[in-house]
Amino acid sequence: MEPVLVLVLTVSCLLLFSLWRQSSERSKLPPGPTPLPIIGNFLQIDAKNISKSLTNLSKVYGPVFTLYLGRKPTVVLHGYEAVREALIDHGEEFAGRGSFPMAERINKGLGLVFSNGSRWKEIRRFSLMTLRNLGMGKRTIEDRVQEEAQCLVEELRKTNGNCAPCNVICSIIFQNRFDYKDQDFLNLMERMNENIRILSSPWLQVCNNFPSLIDYCPGSHQKFLKNVGCNRSYILEKINEHQESLNVANPRDFIDYYLIKQEQEIHSQQSEFTLEHLAATVSDLFAAGTETTSTTLRYAILLLLKHPHVTAKVQEEIDHVVGRHRSPCMQDRSHMPYTDAMIHEVQRFIDLLPTSVPHALTRDTKFRNYLIPKGTTVITSLSSVLHDSKEFPNPEVFDPGHFLNKNGDFKKSDYFMPFSTGKRICAGEGLARMELFLFLTTILQNFNLKSLVHPKDINITPVANGLTSLPSPYKLCFIPV
C-alpha cells in the first residue's frame, strides 16, 4: 500500500501545483474559462470548427480572452478593434511567431513563416527585396502570370487541372515552369495538396496542442512529415543544381539571389544564410504561394457555380472592358469594379485562414490593462473581422455588393484582412491578388461554367475548418465560349 499512497500523494501534489501556477498566471491575463489540469480548455473547443468556438467564447468573455490549449495560455483576439489594436497599434510587440509544433518539427525555427526575431526580420527583408527584383508587382511577374493563365486555359480545354499557381511560384524560385503532365511536378503538387488537408484536420489541431503525440502516436501527421521530407529532398536537389550552374553576374531566380547573398556573407559567423535556411524558405514560399491561391481559386469557381447571376455579371464586365481578342491585364482591374468586388467577396466569404498563423509577444506587454508576458501565444480571429455584421450586412451570404457603393463603384474596407495585417502580413499578398484576378478573368473570358448539379444543390460549406477552410470536392464542365 505504501508505494500506492506515495504515488497518489505525488500526483495530487503535482495537480495542486499545476492549479496554483495556472491561478497565479491567470490573475494577470485576460479573463477566460477555467482550465483543467494538463488538457486546459481543449474540451471546450470544437476541433472541427475552431473559429465558431472562439466566437461563442467571446460572447461570454469579451474580445480579448485567455484559453489554455494544453498547459500554456493562449490569448485570443476577437473582432476588428482588438485585432487592429494589437497588430497595427502594437505591431512590434505582437510580431513574434507563436507556437506551432508541427511546423517547428520540420523547420526548426527557420524559413519565412515560422522564424522569429532578427532571423525573421533578415529573411523577410531579403525575400521581399528579391521578389521585387524578380518583378513582384511589376510587369515581369504579370507577364508570367498571364502566360500561365493562358497555359491553364489550354489545359482546361482538355482536362480539369489546377497547377497554375504552383507554376508561377516555380518560375520565380526555379526560373522555369513545368509541363502539367510532368510526373515530378504532379507528385510535388499531390504531396502539397495532401498536406494542407492533413493540416486542416481535427487530429492535427490536437497534435499542435499536445506535441508529445507527434513523436509517440501513429496518425496522419506521420504522412505529413513524410511528404515534407520528400518535398524537401526535391528542393535540395534543385538547390544543388543551382549551385553547379550559378552565374553571379546573371541571377536567374530566388535561389540564385540567395546563393549570391550566402557567398557575400561567407565570412560572417552570424550569417543566417545557410542552405538549410534556404530550403525552409523555399518550402514556405511554395506552401504560401501555391496552396492558398489554388484553394481560393477552387472555392471561387464553386461559388460562381452556386451563383450563376454573379458569374454572368462578371462575364458581362469582362466582355465590355477586355473583350475576347486580348488577355486581361492588371490595368483592367480599376475599370472592373464588379469583378474586383467579386474576388474580394470570395476571399471574405471563404475565410481561408480562420485564425491565421499564431503570433507571440516579443516582450512583456500591457494590452487593454492586462499584462501579457513575453512569448505568450496569440490567436487572431480573422473570421470575426471578415464576418463582422456591422461592416458586412448578412455576412453569411455571398454578395459582391459588400464591396460596392451605391453607385456601383468598388468600395475598400479596412476589415478586409484575408492576408492578416501588421508586421506579419503575408509577404506574397501582391502576387496572390494578381494571380486571383488574372486567372479568374482569363478563365471566365474563355469558358462558361456548367455545374453537374442544380445550383441550389451545390454545397459550399467547407469540408475542413482547421488551419484552412477547404471546399468540398466537386465536378464541373468548362464550356468554351
N, C-alpha and C positions, 0 to 999 in steps of 0.2 A: 504493500500500500504506500510505503514512503516515496518511492520513485514517482508514483502516480500523483501523490499530493504535491510533490515538488514541481512536477510538470504543470499541474493545474494552477499553482501559485505563480509560476513563471509566466504562463500565458496570460493570467489575469493581470499581472503587473505590466506586461507589455501592452495589453489593451488599454489599461488605465493611463499609462504613459502616452500612448498614441492619442487618446481622447484629450488628455491635458494639453499636449503640444498643439493639437488642432484647435482647441478652445483658445489658447493663448494667441495663436496665429490669426484666428478668425476675428479677434477683437479689433484688429487694425484694418481688416479688409472690408470691402463692401459686403452687404448682407447676402444671405443665400440659405438654401435648405440645409438642415443639419446632416452632416455626412456620417456614414457608418465607418467603423474601423476598416482599414485596408481597401475596401471597394469604394469608399466615398459615396458620391451621389449617383454612381453609374446606373443603378436600378431605376432612377427617376428620368433617365434619358432613353428615348427610343432610337436605337442604333440605326434603324431603317429611315428615320426622318429626324435628324438632329435639330434642324432649323425650326421645325414645328415645336419640339420640346423646349427650345430656348425661348420661343415666343410665349409659350404658356407660362414658363417660369418668370419671364419679365413682367407679366401681368400681376404677379404676386410680389416680386422683389424690386421692380423698377428697372430702369435702362442700364444700370451698372450693378452686376451681382457676381457672386462667387460660387463656383462649383468645385467639388473635389472629384475629378475624373481619375480615380485611383487615390493615391495618398497625397498628391500635391495639389495645391489650389490653382484654379484657373479663373481668371477674371473675364467675364463676358460683357461685351459692349453691344447694346441692342438699340437700334434706332439711329436716324441720321445725325441728330445732335451729338450723341455720345461718340459715335464713330468719327465724325468730323473733328470734334474737340480733341480726341486722342491722337488721331493720325495726322491731322494738319496742325492744330494749335500746339500740340506736344509731340510733334513729329519725331524729333531726335530721341526723346525718351522711349517712344513706342516702336523704334526702328529695329529692335532685335528680332531674331527668328526664334519662335517658340519651339517647344519640344515636339518632335515628330519622329518617334523611334524607328519606324520602317525606313525613313529617309536617312536617318543617322547611321543605320546599319550599312547602307550601301555607299553613302557619300562621305561619311566620316568628317562632317563639317566643311567639306569642300564644295565648289560649284557656285552657281549664281543665286540659287533659290534658298539653300539651307545653310549658307555660311553666315558668319557674324563679325561684328567689329571691323577693324581695319582691313582684314582679309576680304570681307564682303564689299566694303567701300571701294577697294582697289580693283577687284574683279568686275564689279558693276561699272565703274568708271571706264575701265578698259573695254568692256563689252559694248557699252553704248557708243564710245568713240569709234570702235571698229565697225559696228553696224552702220554708223553714219558714213564712214569711209567707203563701205561697200554699197552705199546708196540708200540706206534706210530713210524713207520719207522723201527720196529724190527719184528722178526719172529712171535711173538704172534698175532699182528694185521694182518699180512699177512695170518696167518692160518685162522683167522676169515673171511677174505675176500674170500679166496679160498673156504672155506666151504660154504659161502653164494653164491658164483658163481655156485657151484655145485647144491645147492638148486634152484637157478634161472633156471639152465638148466633143471632140472626135472620139474619145474613148466611150462617152455616154451614148454615142450613136450605135456603138457595138455592144456595150455592156453597162452594168451599173457599178462603177468603181468610184472610190473617193480617196485617191492617193495624192491629190494635188497639193494640199498644204505641206505634206511631208516633202514633196519635191522642191517646193520653194525654199524650205529650210536646207535641204540637201545642196541646193545651188549656192546658198550663202556660206555654208560650212565646208562643203566638199567641192565646190566650184561647179560640178556637173549634176544634172538631173538624171533620173533613172527611167528606163522604159517601164511602163506599168506592168509588164509581164516578167520583168527581171526577178528571178526567184529570191536572191539575197534581199532585194528591196521589199518583196512581198512578205518574207519572213520577218524582217525588221518591223514592218507595219503590223503584222499579226501579233507579235510579242508586245508591241506598244498598246495595241487595242485591248489585248487580254489584260495587261497590267492596269489600265485605267479602270476596267471593270472590277478587277480584284480590289484596287484601292478604294473603290466606292462601295464595297460590300460591307454589311454589318460586322462580319468577322474581323475585317481589318480595323474597324473602329475599336473593337475590343482589344486587338493586339496593340494598337497605339496607346491605349490607356493602361495596359498591363503587359509591359515589354518582355517580361520573362517568358511569356507564351511564345514569342518569336523564336527563341532558342530551343525550347523544350517540347513544343507541341507540333504535331502534324497539322496540315491545313493548306489553304490556297496561298498563304503567304510564302510557302516554300516554292511554289511555282513562280510567284512574283520574283523572288530572289534569283531563281534560275534564269528567268527571262532577262533580268537586269544584267546578269553575268554574261549571257550570250550577246546582248547588245553592246555591252562594254568591250567585249573582245573584238567585235566588229569595228567599233570606233577606234580602238587601239591599232588595229590593222591599218585603218585609213591614216591615222596619225603617223605611223611608221612609213607609209608610202609618201606622205608629205615631207617627212624628214629627208628622205632619199632624193627627192626631186625639188627641194626648196631653192628658190632663186630670191635672195634677199632684196634685190633691186626690183622685183616684179611680183609682189604678193598677190595670190590668186583668190584667197578666201579667208574665212575666220581663222582656220587652223594655221595658215601661213603667217598671218599677223601675230598670232600668239607665239609661234616658234621664234619669230624675229624678236619679239619682246623678251622671250626667255633668254635668247642669246645675248641681248643687251644687258641683262641683269645677272649674267653667269657668275660674276664675281661678288655679287651681293649675298651675304649669308641670310639676310632677312627676306629674300625674294619669295613671293607667293606663286611664281610662275613655274610650276612643276608640271611634268607630263600627267601625273595623277590628277592634278587640279584641272588641267585641260580636258581630260576625259570626262570628269564630273561636270564641267561647264558645258561641254558639247551635249552630254546627256540631258542636262537641264533645258538647253535650247531646243533640243528635239522634242522633249515631253511638252514643254510650254508652247512651242511654236507649231506643233503638229496636232496633238490630241485635242487641245482646247478649241482650235479653229475648226477641225474636221467634225468634232461633236456639235459645235454650233451650227455648222452648215447642214448636218444631218437633221438637226432639230428644226432649223429654219424651213427646210423643204417639207418636213412633216407638218409644220404649222401652216405653210402655204397650201398644202393639200387639204387641210382641215378648213381653211378659209379661202375658197376659190375667188370670192369677191375681192379680197386683198390682192391676190395674185393678178387678177385682171387689171386692177388699177395700177399696179407696178408695171405690168407689161405695156399698158397704155402710155405711161410716162416714158418708158424706155423707147417706144416707137416714136414718140414726139421729140425727145431730146437727142437720142443716139441714132435711131433708125436701124436699118438692117445691113448696111453696107460698110460699117467700120466697127472696131472693137470699142466697148466702153472704156473710158479713162477716168482718172480721179477728178479731173476738171469738171466732169459731168455732174458730180455729186451735188455741187452747190445749186444746180438747176433742176435737181430731182428731189424735192423735199419729201414727197410721199415715200419714195424708195428708201431715203435716208431714215425716215421715221420708222418704216417697217423693220429695218435692220436693228435700229436701237431697241425697238419693242421686242424683237426676238431675244436680244441679249437680256433685256429686263425681265421678260416673262419666264425664260427657261431657268434663270438664276443658276448659272453653270457651276459656280463655286459658292455654295450657300454660306459657308463660314470662312471662306478664303483659306489661306495657309496661316497657321498660328503665328502671332507676334510674341515678343517678350520685352520686358522692361530693361533698358540698358543701364539704368541707375535707379536708386530708391526715388520714388516719385509721389508727390502729393497730387491726387486727382480727385476732384469733387469731394474734398475733405476726408478722403481716405488715403492712408499711407500704404502704397503698394511696393513691396520690396523688389530690388533688382533681381532679374532672372525669372520673375513670375510670368507664366504663360498667359497670353491674352487672346481671346477669340473674338473676332469682329463678325457680327451677323450681317452679312451683305444682303441676305434675304429681307431683313427688316427695313433696309433702306430702299431696295428695288421694289418692294411691295408695300410701300407706305401709302395708305389710302388718302392721306391729305394731298400728297403730290400727284398720285396716280389714282384717280377715282376708279372704283371697281378693279383693283389691281389683279384679281384672279382671272380677268377677262383679257384675251389677246386683242389689243386695239392700237394700231399705229397712231390713232388720234391722241394718245398720251404724249406724243412728241410733235404735235402740230398746234398752231394757234388758230384763232377763229377765222383768219384769212387763208389758212392752208399752208402757211409758211412753217419751216422747221423750227421747233422750239427746243432750246437746250435746257437741260435740267442738272442742277448740282447733285441731285440724288442718283444720277446715272453712274454707278460705281461697279460695273462688272469686272473691271481690271483692278479693283481695290482703289486706294488713294494714298497720298502721302509718300514718304521716303521709299516704301516697298512696293509702289505701284508697278505693275507688270512692265518689264523692260521692252517687251515686244508689242506694246499696245498699238503703236503706229502701223506695224506690219499686219497685225490681226485685223485692224479696221480696213486697211487697204484690201486684204485678201477677201474679207467678207463682202465688201462692195463689188469688187471686180468679178469674183467667182459667181455670186448670185445674179448679178445683172447679165453676165455673159450666158449663164445657163438659161435665164428667162428670155433673153433675146433670141435664143436658138430653139427653145423647146416649150411646148405646153406640157404641164404636169398632169398625169392622169392616175388617180388612185384606183386600186383594185377593189376597194370597198366604198360605200357611200360616205361622204364627209362626216355625217353625224355619227358614224360608227368608228371613226378614227380615234384611237386612244392617244392622247397627248400627255398623259401622266407619266412622270419619269419612272423608269424601271429600277433605278438606283438613286439614292439621295444621300450618299456619304460624303466623300471628298468632292465629287462632282455629281451633277444631275444628268443622267443618261436617258436618251429616248428609247422607247421600245423598238425592237426591230420591225421593219415594215418593207413592203414592196410597192413599186410604182412603175409606170411607163413614162419614158421621155419621148414625146412625140414631136418630131421636127416641125417647125413652123414654116 
